[in-house]
Amino acid sequence: MPTGPQLPGVERSDAEDRIVCHVDADCFYASCERLREPELRGEPVVVGMGYEPGETVGAVATASYEAREFGVESAQAISTALERLPRRATFDADDADLERQETGHYRPVDMDFYESVAADVREILHDCADVVREVSIDEAYLDVTDRTAWGVADGFARHVKDRIRREVGVTVSVGVAPTMSAAKIASDFDKPDGLTVVRPGEVREFLAPLSVELLHGVGPVTARELREMGLETAEDVAATDPKPLVERFGERGRELYDRARGEDDRRVEPRGEPKSFSRESAFAEPVEEPEPKYDRIETLAAAVADRARREDALYRTVGVKAVTPPYDVNTREQSLPGPVDDPELVDRIARDLFAEFEDVAVRKLGVRVANLEFASSDQASLDGWETAGGDSRSDGDDRSGTDPDRSTDDRSNRANGQSSLTDFS
């Protein structure tokens, strides 16, 4: 069980009292595109590939809810999507068979940008929970048992949603339940921008009327086989003899039976060690003057170095992030000759890397340390660090997090098996 601040008078006695949140971003890739182009809000947006003239193969990565009303779906062939929702850029006002509002905006997949926005969300999640399991670029489980209580769980979940909306600009749906599987189902229950709380003792009642394909882990093939067995709802599965399920599906059959009854003893566990620590801070309005920006860099550098020291981590890379209007993410980093623990060095490098942005309008700043080592080891000599590593410069995603003066573990999505293109939110 995680340790951390707990509400006064709250005692935990058994697994049923666990409070699990499943946070799932709504149409995440499309939401990211709307960050860059606010005029896309409320418009049908399709993110995918293969829609440009001359391109013959492609698929939809995600479609906004407005686009889904036209029958556009994730993983759909782009040719089908274009038939159902023609591209706005090629709209011909003289086409009597087509109205402008029956067309949509198509955008190419930009994973670097999406992962940068996802890192901003992860920053908040790690600040709100002691244990976070990142499932994909746009969803995660949180164990918040020691952060809140069932009586106020809905308010806590709304706080998480509001922070993500306010500080990142995307909407998420949150499900809260005593188990991971029920929390997952609850987050899908009222999308988009949903919040569903299933309290202890209510899980089976909540699941009972749901069709079998809504059970966690049930896909179209399994759902069809369950219906062939005469099982249409979760309650049907929960009330049946589990033996035929095991005979048909093996051990997974028992798992389906248990989860239909609301039984799931899995605990939220993080995936691997963090790859970096980062802190970011946003200004209320873009700032051009150098002094407030360097003051913020100093604060962030001290905070991230302190986090590394508290976690007994050494680092080989120091980086900065500068987000300039409208939402251009710029990163700079410096590699060191060996693993170090040196807060003054972090501050010095961060200032040097940020120098090119000192006269540029900046809306958000970040400092990170990366290439972490948690095992004890000798620190490299700092003599000549300026020339040993070189300055790696790129305009893109620094895989870090966001939220004013907060810290986070920055785990690589791809290292966690999260490189799947399609966004099924």
Rosetta blueprint (number, residue, H / E / L):
1 M L
2 P L
3 T L
4 G L
5 P L
6 Q L
7 L L
8 P L
9 G L
10 V L
11 E L
12 R L
13 S L
14 D L
15 A H
16 E H
17 D H
18 R L
19 I L
20 V E
21 C E
22 H E
23 V E
24 D E
25 A E
26 D L
27 C L
28 F H
29 Y H
30 A H
31 S H
32 C H
33 E H
34 R H
35 L H
36 R H
37 E L
38 P H
39 E H
40 L H
41 R L
42 G L
43 E L
44 P L
45 V E
46 V E
47 V E
48 G E
49 M L
50 G L
51 Y L
52 E L
53 P L
54 G L
55 E L
56 T L
57 V L
58 G L
59 A E
60 V E
61 A E
62 T E
63 A E
64 S L
65 Y H
66 E H
67 A H
68 R H
69 E L
70 F L
71 G L
72 V L
73 E L
74 S L
75 A L
76 Q L
77 A E
78 I H
79 S H
80 T H
81 A H
82 L H
83 E H
84 R H
85 L L
86 P L
87 R E
88 R H
89 A H
90 T H
91 F L
92 D L
93 A L
94 D L
95 D L
96 A L
97 D L
98 L L
99 E L
100 R H
101 Q H
102 E H
103 T L
104 G E
105 H E
106 Y E
107 R E
108 P E
109 V L
110 D L
111 M H
112 D H
113 F H
114 Y H
115 E H
116 S H
117 V H
118 A H
119 A H
120 D H
121 V H
122 R H
123 E H
124 I H
125 L H
126 H H
127 D H
128 C H
129 A L
130 D L
131 V E
132 V E
133 R E
134 E E
135 V E
136 S E
137 I L
138 D L
139 E E
140 A E
141 Y E
142 L E
143 D E
144 V L
145 T L
146 D L
147 R L
148 T L
149 A L
150 W H
151 G H
152 V H
153 A H
154 D H
155 G H
156 F H
157 A H
158 R H
159 H H
160 V H
161 K H
162 D H
163 R H
164 I H
165 R H
166 R H
167 E H
168 V L
169 G L
170 V L
171 T L
172 V E
173 S E
174 V E
175 G E
176 V E
177 A E
178 P L
179 T L
180 M H
181 S H
182 A H
183 A H
184 K H
185 I H
186 A H
187 S H
188 D H
189 F L
190 D L
191 K L
192 P L
193 D L
194 G L
195 L E
196 T E
197 V E
198 V L
199 R L
200 P L
201 G L
202 E L
203 V H
204 R H
205 E H
206 F H
207 L H
208 A L
209 P L
210 L L
211 S E
212 V H
213 E H
214 L H
215 L L
216 H L
217 G L
218 V L
219 G L
220 P H
221 V H
222 T H
223 A H
224 R H
225 E H
226 L H
227 R H
228 E H
229 M L
230 G L
231 L L
232 E L
233 T E
234 A H
235 E H
236 D H
237 V H
238 A H
239 A H
240 T L
241 D L
242 P H
243 K H
244 P H
245 L H
246 V H
247 E H
248 R H
249 F H
250 G L
251 E H
252 R H
253 G H
254 R H
255 E H
256 L H
257 Y H
258 D H
259 R H
260 A H
261 R L
262 G L
263 E L
264 D L
265 D L
266 R L
267 R L
268 V L
269 E L
270 P L
271 R L
272 G L
273 E L
274 P L
275 K L
276 S E
277 F E
278 S E
279 R E
280 E E
281 S E
282 A E
283 F E
284 A E
285 E E
286 P E
287 V E
288 E L
289 E L
290 P H
291 E H
292 P H
293 K H
294 Y H
295 D H
296 R H
297 I H
298 E H
299 T H
300 L H
301 A H
302 A H
303 A H
304 V H
305 A H
306 D H
307 R H
308 A H
309 R H
310 R H
311 E L
312 D L
313 A L
314 L E
315 Y E
316 R E
317 T E
318 V E
319 G E
320 V E
321 K E
322 A E
323 V E
324 T E
325 P L
326 P L
327 Y L
328 D E
329 V E
330 N E
331 T E
332 R E
333 E E
334 Q E
335 S E
336 L E
337 P E
338 G E
339 P E
340 V E
341 D L
342 D L
343 P H
344 E H
345 L H
346 V H
347 D H
348 R H
349 I H
350 A H
351 R H
352 D H
353 L H
354 F H
355 A H
356 E H
357 F H
358 E L
359 D L
360 V L
361 A L
362 V E
363 R E
364 K E
365 L E
366 G E
367 V E
368 R E
369 V E
370 A E
371 N L
372 L L
373 E E
374 F L
375 A L
376 S L
377 S L
378 D L
379 Q L
380 A L
381 S L
382 L L
383 D L
384 G L
385 W H
386 E H
387 T H
388 A H
389 G L
390 G L
391 D E
392 S E
393 R E
394 S E
395 D L
396 G L
397 D L
398 D L
399 R L
400 S L
401 G L
402 T L
403 D L
404 P E
405 D L
406 R E
407 S E
408 T E
409 D E
410 D E
411 R L
412 S L
413 N L
414 R H
415 A H
416 N H
417 G L
418 Q L
419 S L
420 S L
421 L L
422 T L
423 D L
424 F L
425 S L
